[in-house]
């Protein structure tokens, strides 16, 4: 199976936050952002594996800054690690104020996906080919996270 680079599966998605996404004070619900992150991360995993994928783990996710109604929220999702059937995806979330253009880092998190075949069984994924020093450092950090994750 031929390997793929980080750039080959990189996904960036964005959307404007609407009143339905927020509480009465205009703050976007954390769950809305979490779903958006899962969708972007899943898209990167699907693009890399070219198969259906399921979410199996989400490492700690904290919210460093709020997102508000009217903000453009962007999720930048890219692979950091691949195992035989699993993939770790890093998701970076930013919120941008439309009137000012000011951007805030909302969150960074790591999600693990597993590729599955038509019968729902885990399927092999192409290896990830880190090309830069930064990508190699992300791979090494991902190996450490993987070793520290609880396994069933």
N, C-alpha and C positions, 0 to 999 in steps of 0.2 A: 504494500500500500504506500503510495507516494505521500510524502509529508507536505505540510502547508505552512506558510509563514503567518505571522500575527496579522499582517496587513490583509491577507486573503480572506479573513473572517471578521475583520473589524466592522462594527456597526455603530452608527450614530443616529439616534432618533430624538425627535423633539416635538413638543406640543405646547400650546398655550393652555394654562390652567384656567378652568371654568368654575363658576360658582358651585356646581355639583361636586367638584373635587375638594371643596374646603368646608371648614366649620363656619359658624356664624361670625367669627372675627376676621375671616378672610385668609386664614392659614390653611394651606393644603394639608390634607390628612396624610400621615405617615404611610398608611396602608395604600393610598393612591400611588405614592412614590414607589413603594415596595413592589406593587404590581407592574408599574412601568419598568422598573429595574429587571424584574423577572422576564418580562417580554423582550427587552433589549438583549439581556444575557442569553435567553433562549434562542433568539435570532442569530446571535454570533455562534452559538454551539451548533445550531442547525446548519448554518452556512459552512462551518468547518467540517462537520461530519457528513453532511449531505444525507441526513436521516432524521427521523423523529427523535426528539430528546425529551427527557423528563428531568425536573429539578429534584435533586436529592439532598442538598444541603445549602444553607445560607449562613455564612459566618456572621459574626457580630455586625450589626448595622446600627450606627448612631447617626443622629441628625445634627450637623454642625451649624447649620443656618436654616432659617425657614424659607419656604417658597410660598408665594401669595397668589391669589386670584389675579390673572392678567400676566403673570410671569411666563416667560418661555422656559420650560424645564427641559434640559437636554441630558440624555444618558449616553455616555461614551462607553461601549462594551467591547472588550478584546480578550482573547485567550491568553492565559499566563502559563498553562501547564496542560499536558495530556497524559493520561494513563492508557491502559489497554482499551477501556470502554468509557472512561470518564474524562471530563474536561473541566478545568477551573477557568471561570471568566471573571475578570475584574470589571466592575461597573463604577464609573465616576459620574456623579450627578451634580449638575450646576443649575442655578436659577438665574435668569437674566431679567432685569426690570426693563420693560419696553420704553418707558419715557426717558430713563437716564442711560440705559445701556450697561449699567453696573451689573457685574456678575458675582455670584456668591457660590462657593463650594458647599453643596448641601450634604453630600455623603460620598463615601467610597466603601464598597463592600465586595466580597468574593462569593460567587455562587458556583456550586458544583452541579454539573449536568451529566447524565448518562445517556448515550445513544442507544436506541432500541430498534429492533427489527419489527417486521410486520406481525410477529407473534407476541411482541411485548418483551422479548428477551434482550439482555444487553448485547450490543453489537460493537465490533472493533471500530476505532476511530483512527484517522490518519495522525501520524505523529506531528507535533508542533515543532517548527524549526525556528528557534530564536536567532535573530540576525544581528542584533545590536547588544552592546554591553548592558543597556537598560533592560532589554528583553531577557537576557541571560540572568540578570539579578532578580527579575520578577520570577523566573523559573525556579531559582534557588529558594526564594522566599516561599513560593507555592509548595515546594517539596517539604519545607518545614511545617507549613500549615497542614498539609496532608498528613504528615506523621503525627501531628497533635490532635487531629479530628477523632472523635469517638467513632468506632466502626461497629456495626451490628454484629 
